[in-house]
Amino acid sequence: MGSKDILIVEDEAAIREMVAFSLPSEAFTLRQAADTAEAEVLLSERLPDLILLDWMLPGTSGLEFARRLRRDEYTRGVPIIMLTARGEEDDRISGLEAGADDYVTKPFSPRELIARIRAVLRRSSPDRGSDRLEAAGLTLDLAGHRLHYGQRQIELGPTEFRLLRHFMGHPERVFSRGQLLDAVWGRGADVEERTVDVHILRLRKALASVRREGLIQTVRGAGYRFSTRKE
């Protein structure tokens, strides 16, 4: 995987030290911030490959900071793992809806954290040299702007293509309607959130022709995700 730059935003020094001690130095470089103000300074210097973000931070909460990162075009694509003592389902959904790619509940073991980091980096940072995305038998040809299931081509409108590209590039991650609007239509687009639902229905209809409509899942109260796992 190569050396990866990790930014941890955590107000508890003991946890930052534990993470610093646990991450293998040959694989990861760790930068540390005790609050969002320090994090913003480090982010302005360079973008990390991944952010470990504590839910409960002084001043701006980790949840609000995650939302801010997802709204900003500069930081939108950086994967986020939330670190929190909150383990209830509603809290996990809130974290994912805010833009987190994964969720680690305290106390956690160093081995679990490293495994989660590697997994998120694998699925959130596909090969930049690749001109296609593949999942569940689907092949999305980014250069040719075509979708195939095996040898069969599936017709997609341009918006549905962009939606599917975003979903397949971020599998298992839940996106709210607002986040999808920003990612697919662009920030500041004068489009109602209900428009997302219309295009989701069109995308599912196209995928239904090869019985793959179930890949686009509705997460009640949160949004949508692309998943190869059954609901």
N, C-alpha and C positions, 0 to 999 in steps of 0.2 A: 504493500500500500504506500510505502514511502513515508517520510516524516510529515506529520500534520500539525498545523498550528491550532491549538485549543485555547479558547478564552473562557475562564471560569469567573462568574459573577456571583459571589457568595460572601455574606458579611461575617460568617463564622471562620475565624482564622484556622481553627483546628481542622475543619473540613477541607479548606484550601490546601493546608499542609499535607493532609492525608492523600488528597488527589495528586499533589505534586510528587509525593514519595512513591505513589502507586504506578503512575504512568511511565512506561519504559521510555527512557530518554532518547533511544535510537529511533523510536517510532513517533514520538509526540514532543512538541514544544509547548509548554504551558505558560500563558500569561494570566495574571491575576488582577481582579478588581473587587473591592469590598462593597461597591454600590454602583448604581447606574451612571452616575456622573463620571466615575473613574473608567467605567466600561466605555463610555462614549469617547473619551480621550484615546483609549487604546484602539477603538474601532476606526477612529479618524486616521491613525497611523497606518494601519493595514487591516484588511478583512481576514478574520480567522477562517479556518476550514470548518469549525464547529464551535458552538457556544454552549457551555454548561451554565444554566441559569437558575438560581435559587428563587423559589416562589415568594418567600417572605423577605423582603429587603427594606432597609430604612429609606424613607422618602418614597420614591416611585417603586411600586411592587414589581416583582418579576413578571407577573401576568400582564400588567400594563406595558412593561418594557418590551415584552414579546410582541404585543400588538403593534407597538411603535416600530419595532424592527421590521415587521411584515408590511407595514404601510410604506416604509422608505425603500425606494428603488435600489439604493446603494446596498442595503443589508437584507433585502427581501429573500435572497436565495441561500442565506447562510443557515445550515441546519441547527436546530435548538433542541437540547435535552433539558427538561425541567427537573430540578432537584427539589424535593419537597417532602414534608412529613404528612401531607394530605394524601390519603389513599382511597377516599371514597370515589365511587364511580362518577358522580356529578363533578367532583373536583378534577378528575382525570379528563373528562370531556371538556371542562372549561379550559384546561391547559392546552389541549389539542386544538380547540376552537381558536384559541389566541394565537396559534401558529407553531406550537411545539411539535417536533417530529417524534419525540418519545418522552417517556415519563419514568423517572427513577424515584422510588419512595425511600426516604430515610428511615432507619439506617440501612445502608447498602454496602455490599462487599466490594472491594477494589476489583475483583475478577468480574463481577456482574457489570460494574460501570464500564470497564474496558471492553467487554463484549458488546454492550449497548452502543458505545461510541463507534466501534468498528462496524457494527451492523448499520447504524444510521449513515455513516460515511459511505458504505457500499451502495446503499439504495438511494441516497440523496445526491451522490456525486458520480453519475454514470460517466463512462469513458467519453471525454470531450471530443475525441477524434471520431466517435461513432456517428453515423448518419442515419441510424435507425434505433427504435425502441421495440423490445419484444416482451410479451407476457401472455400467458394462457393461450398460446397459439396465434395471437395477433402479432403482426409486424407492421409498425408505423414507419414508413419511409419518409424521413424528414426532408431529404433533398428532392425526392420526386413528388412529395405531397400526396402520397397514396397510403391506403390502409389495406392490408391483405390478411386473410385467414386461410392459411395454407396457400393454395394456388388461386383462391377466389378473392377478387377485389371487392371491397365494400365502399360504396359511395358515401362520402361525407361532405357536408357543406364546410366552408372555410372556418366558421366559428366553432363547429363541432370538432373539426380537426385540431384547432388550437386548444380546445377543452381537453380532448383526449391526450394530446401531447403533454399538457400540464399534468394531468392525472398520472400518466404512465411514467413521467419523469419524477414523480413523488409518490410512489405506491404506498398504500396503507395510511397515508396522512389525511386527516380530515380538514377540509376547507369550508369555511363559511361562504355564504353567497357574496358577501362583500369582498372577501379575499379572492374569490374567483373573478369577480368583476375587475379588480385591480390587475390580476395576473393575465387575464384573457382579453379584456376590453381596454385596459390601460387605466392608470390613476386619473381621476378627474372626469372620466367618461360620464356623459349625461344619460345614464341607462338605469332603469329601475331594477331592483334586485330580483323581482319576479321574472325578468327576462332570462335569468340564469336557469330557472325551472323549465322554461320553454325549450331552451337548447339542451338541457339534460334529457328531456323527454325525446327530443329528436336524435340525440346521440344513442340513447337506449334503443330506440326504434331501429336505427341502423345496425346496432350490434345484435339485435334480436334476430336478424336474418341469418346469423350463424350461432344463435343461442348463447350469446355472450353478454346479454344485457345485464345479467346479475353482477358483472364486474363493477358497475357503477352503483354504489350503495348509498342509501340515505341513512344518515346518522341523526336520529330524532333530536331536535333542539340544537344541533351543531352544524349540520351541512351535509357535504357529500365526500366520498372517498372512492378511490380505485383500489379494489382488493381482490385477490385470487382466493381468499378464504371465504367460506360460506358464512352468511350472517347468522 
